[in-house]
Amino acid sequence: MNQINRRGTRWTVAALTAVVAIGCAGNGGGQQGPKALKVPPRAPDAPAVPPVQHVQVDPQLQVSARQEIHQAFQANDAVLRANAIEAAQSALDPAAARQMILSGLGDSHDIVRFAAAMAAGKLRLREAYKPLLALVHDPDVRVRVGVRYALHRLGDTRFSHDLERTAQDPSKYIRADTAMVLGLLNEPSALKILRQMQNDDEPIVRLQVAEAMWRLGDEQGLESLTAASISKFADDQMIATQALSGPRDRRVLEHLRGKLISDWAEIGLVAARAMGELGSDEGYGVAVSGVRSADPRQKSLAALAFGAIGRADAQTYLAPMLRDPSPGVRLASATGILQLGRSTYTQSE
């Protein structure tokens, strides 16, 4: 297998586990009609998809998965705590995630406060309103961006105009976070700001702008993402491939199908997850291969792919990973387990 060619950005599995995948905006706001996509050829040796085994998810396995998420939130590692909040917002019911999110807003690490603000916004957690107001002037700019997203989602738009300023922040990461938030707000008016950001000097910003525009239904964003999904940089390909599924537009399925097999296993696993989010289990065999990898990154991505696909029979592969030595793998497995049975997928022919 080829060595992954990276840009050296901060995008990590953490970004792919939740932040890139947050939200499901509608297709409103685009000005152009649908276009046919130029897709990569489908790999002839994609792993076969086994027939569905109609089983119930083991209740005790679900209990263990919930416990794993709560244990991850108690970790000394701030990144793991942030990932636990992201897992809670997507895998736990809002009542169970509530206390974790509220606690995260008061965490000493900015990455945790940011994750908590984004989760509070996604879930429209009313109890978080006052703690969010207390963070409006947080010393960390990224946290302030997340807080403005959450407050806007809770109906307080007084600070939303500040995103126009952070869209021009000297930090490329702050500009990228701003673009992400603008896409998640599902406000077509945000396209005006995003279009001004399309020519940013930094690839990471342009990629996030493309994702945000596509979430808002703009075909220019779709074209940019499909181009990035065949970039020479594997990280670009992974982020763009995942982003294609954001608006749940099934036109991208054929393109994603062509990404299931790649020189880089991670790209195929991200494509499997994206297809799962669009209601297809065609990446199930790819996820099985990922679970058998010795690489924790690949195992984590496989677990998330199984969760997105939603087939209950995937618990056979996910259950052993709850005992994996890697905390990140255990957390991804717990997330996947709690998502089983939630998705509506179309079994492969």
KAVEN-V157388 format. One record per residue. N is the residue number from 1. BURIAL is + if it has 9 or more other ideal C-beta (glycine too) atoms within 8 Angstrom, else -. Layout:
# KAVEN-V157388
n & burial
N & BURIAL
N & BURIAL
This chain:
# KAVEN-V157388
n & burial
1 & -
2 & -
3 & -
4 & -
5 & -
6 & -
7 & -
8 & -
9 & -
10 & -
11 & +
12 & -
13 & +
14 & +
15 & +
16 & +
17 & +
18 & +
19 & +
20 & +
21 & +
22 & +
23 & +
24 & -
25 & +
26 & -
27 & -
28 & -
29 & -
30 & +
31 & -
32 & -
33 & -
34 & -
35 & -
36 & -
37 & +
38 & -
39 & -
40 & -
41 & -
42 & -
43 & -
44 & -
45 & -
46 & +
47 & -
48 & -
49 & +
50 & -
51 & -
52 & -
53 & -
54 & -
55 & -
56 & -
57 & +
58 & -
59 & -
60 & -
61 & +
62 & +
63 & -
64 & +
65 & +
66 & +
67 & -
68 & +
69 & +
70 & +
71 & -
72 & +
73 & +
74 & -
75 & +
76 & -
77 & -
78 & +
79 & -
80 & +
81 & +
82 & +
83 & +
84 & +
85 & +
86 & +
87 & +
88 & +
89 & +
90 & +
91 & +
92 & +
93 & -
94 & -
95 & -
96 & +
97 & +
98 & +
99 & -
100 & +
101 & +
102 & +
103 & +
104 & +
105 & +
106 & -
107 & +
108 & -
109 & +
110 & +
111 & +
112 & +
113 & +
114 & +
115 & +
116 & +
117 & +
118 & +
119 & +
120 & +
121 & +
122 & +
123 & +
124 & -
125 & +
126 & -
127 & -
128 & +
129 & +
130 & -
131 & +
132 & +
133 & +
134 & -
135 & +
136 & +
137 & -
138 & +
139 & -
140 & +
141 & +
142 & +
143 & +
144 & +
145 & +
146 & +
147 & +
148 & +
149 & +
150 & +
151 & +
152 & +
153 & +
154 & +
155 & -
156 & +
157 & -
158 & -
159 & +
160 & +
161 & -
162 & +
163 & +
164 & -
165 & -
166 & +
167 & +
168 & -
169 & +
170 & -
171 & -
172 & +
173 & +
174 & +
175 & +
176 & +
177 & +
178 & +
179 & +
180 & +
181 & +
182 & +
183 & +
184 & +
185 & +
186 & -
187 & -
188 & -
189 & -
190 & +
191 & +
192 & -
193 & +
194 & +
195 & +
196 & -
197 & +
198 & +
199 & -
200 & +
201 & -
202 & +
203 & -
204 & +
205 & +
206 & +
207 & +
208 & +
209 & +
210 & +
211 & +
212 & +
213 & +
214 & +
215 & +
216 & +
217 & +
218 & +
219 & +
220 & +
221 & +
222 & +
223 & +
224 & +
225 & +
226 & +
227 & -
228 & +
229 & +
230 & -
231 & +
232 & -
233 & +
234 & +
235 & +
236 & +
237 & +
238 & +
239 & +
240 & +
241 & +
242 & +
243 & +
244 & +
245 & +
246 & +
247 & +
248 & -
249 & -
250 & -
251 & -
252 & +
253 & +
254 & +
255 & +
256 & +
257 & +
258 & +
259 & +
260 & +
261 & -
262 & +
263 & -
264 & +
265 & +
266 & +
267 & +
268 & +
269 & +
270 & +
271 & +
272 & +
273 & +
274 & +
275 & +
276 & +
277 & +
278 & +
279 & +
280 & +
281 & +
282 & +
283 & +
284 & +
285 & +
286 & +
287 & +
288 & +
289 & +
290 & +
291 & +
292 & -
293 & +
294 & -
295 & -
296 & +
297 & -
298 & +
299 & +
300 & +
301 & +
302 & +
303 & +
304 & +
305 & +
306 & +
307 & +
308 & +
309 & +
310 & +
311 & +
312 & +
313 & +
314 & +
315 & +
316 & -
317 & +
318 & +
319 & +
320 & -
321 & +
322 & +
323 & -
324 & +
325 & -
326 & +
327 & +
328 & +
329 & +
330 & +
331 & +
332 & +
333 & +
334 & +
335 & +
336 & +
337 & +
338 & +
339 & +
340 & +
341 & -
342 & -
343 & +
344 & -
345 & +
346 & -
347 & -
348 & -
349 & -
